Amino acid sequence: MTFGFGDYWITDAKATTRERSHDIFRLLQNAYWMDGRDENVMGKAIENSQNLAVFENGTDKVVGYARVVTDYATFYYLCDVFVDEEYRGRGIGKTMLDWIILEEAKWNGLKGMLKTQDAMDLYRKYGFEECESVCMIRKNKDRT
């Protein structure tokens, strides 16, 4: 699906995100969680995820990105949600979350998760709550 909003257009087309993966990688270089992730790993992540990219009309500059990892049956993990600092405060993040959480029927009934250090108030508006349960993570030391 591709649609316009304001000065931007948004798409979940795999061909577009695959073609623009270098630009998406460059955008995400400013995200705190990207430390050490290389472009090949990000390309593979894009290839194996549901992606959403936001482009500025006229320039086609990538100004926002989010991706979802899912089994399409029980669970999805919302990750790499990022808006270019210059474009924040213009509703881009909200529009991405509206599409992912409210508009896209394939996520209905699935439990969603995300990991974040910021934007808590925005995510709460979409029903995300802070976890009080124990969480474990295995970090892969061999790959960035």
C-alpha positions in Angstrom: 0.0 0.0 0.0 1.2 3.5 -0.8 -0.5 6.7 0.1 0.2 10.4 0.5 -0.3 12.6 3.6 0.7 16.3 3.7 4.1 16.8 2.3 5.0 13.1 2.4 4.2 9.7 0.9 4.3 6.4 2.8 4.7 2.9 1.5 5.0 -0.7 2.7 6.1 -1.9 -0.8 8.9 -4.5 -0.4 10.4 -3.5 -3.7 10.7 0.2 -2.6 12.2 -0.5 0.8 14.6 -3.0 -0.8 15.6 -0.5 -3.5 16.1 2.3 -0.9 17.7 0.1 1.8 20.9 2.2 1.6 19.0 5.4 2.3 17.1 3.7 5.2 20.4 2.5 6.6 21.8 6.1 6.4 18.6 7.5 8.2 19.0 4.9 11.0 22.6 5.8 11.6 21.4 8.5 13.9 19.4 6.1 16.1 20.9 5.1 19.4 20.2 1.4 18.9 22.1 1.2 15.6 25.6 1.3 17.2 27.6 -1.3 15.3 24.9 -2.6 13.0 26.3 -2.8 9.5 24.5 -2.1 6.2 24.5 -5.8 5.1 22.8 -6.8 8.4 20.3 -4.0 8.0 19.6 -5.1 4.4 18.8 -8.6 5.5 16.6 -7.2 8.3 14.7 -5.2 5.7 14.3 -8.2 3.4 12.9 -10.4 6.2 10.5 -7.9 7.8 7.4 -5.9 7.0 8.6 -2.4 6.4 7.1 1.1 6.3 9.0 4.0 4.8 8.1 7.7 4.6 9.4 9.9 1.8 9.3 13.7 1.3 7.3 14.7 -1.7 9.4 16.2 -4.5 12.8 15.1 -3.1 11.9 11.4 -2.3 14.2 11.7 0.7 13.6 9.0 3.3 12.4 10.8 6.4 10.8 8.0 8.5 11.0 4.3 8.8 9.6 1.5 10.9 9.6 -2.3 10.6 7.7 -5.2 12.0 8.9 -8.7 12.7 6.1 -11.2 13.1 4.7 -14.7 12.8 1.4 -13.2 11.5 -0.5 -15.5 14.0 0.3 -14.5 17.6 2.9 -11.8 17.9 4.7 -8.9 16.3 7.8 -6.9 17.3 7.8 -3.2 16.3 11.3 -2.0 15.8 13.6 0.5 14.1 10.9 3.2 14.4 12.7 6.4 13.5 12.0 9.9 12.1 14.7 12.2 10.8 15.4 14.8 13.5 14.8 17.6 11.0 11.3 16.2 10.3 10.1 15.5 13.9 7.0 17.1 15.2 5.2 16.9 11.8 3.0 13.8 12.6 5.3 11.3 10.7 5.8 9.0 13.6 2.1 9.1 14.5 1.1 8.4 10.9 3.4 5.3 10.8 2.0 4.0 14.1 -1.6 4.7 13.0 -1.0 2.6 9.9 0.9 -0.2 11.7 -1.4 -0.5 14.8 -4.8 0.9 13.8 -5.2 0.6 10.0 -3.4 -2.7 9.1 -5.8 -5.5 9.8 -3.1 -8.2 9.8 -1.9 -7.0 13.2 -5.4 -7.2 14.8 -5.5 -9.7 17.6 -1.7 -10.1 17.8 0.3 -9.2 20.8 2.7 -6.4 20.1 6.0 -5.6 21.7 8.6 -2.9 21.3 11.8 -1.9 23.1 12.4 1.8 23.5 14.2 4.3 25.7 12.1 7.3 24.5 8.7 8.3 23.0 6.9 6.3 25.8 3.9 8.7 25.8 3.4 8.2 22.0 3.5 4.4 22.3 1.1 4.5 25.4 -1.5 6.2 23.1 -1.4 3.0 21.0 -2.0 0.7 24.0 1.6 -0.2 24.8 2.4 -0.6 28.5 5.7 -0.9 30.3 6.5 -4.4 31.2 6.9 -5.5 34.8 7.7 -9.1 33.9 11.2 -10.6 33.6 12.7 -10.3 30.2 15.8 -12.1 29.0 17.8 -11.4 25.9 20.7 -13.2 24.2 23.0 -10.8 22.5 24.9 -12.2 19.5 28.6 -11.3 20.1 29.7 -12.6 16.7 27.6 -10.3 14.5 26.8 -6.6 14.6 
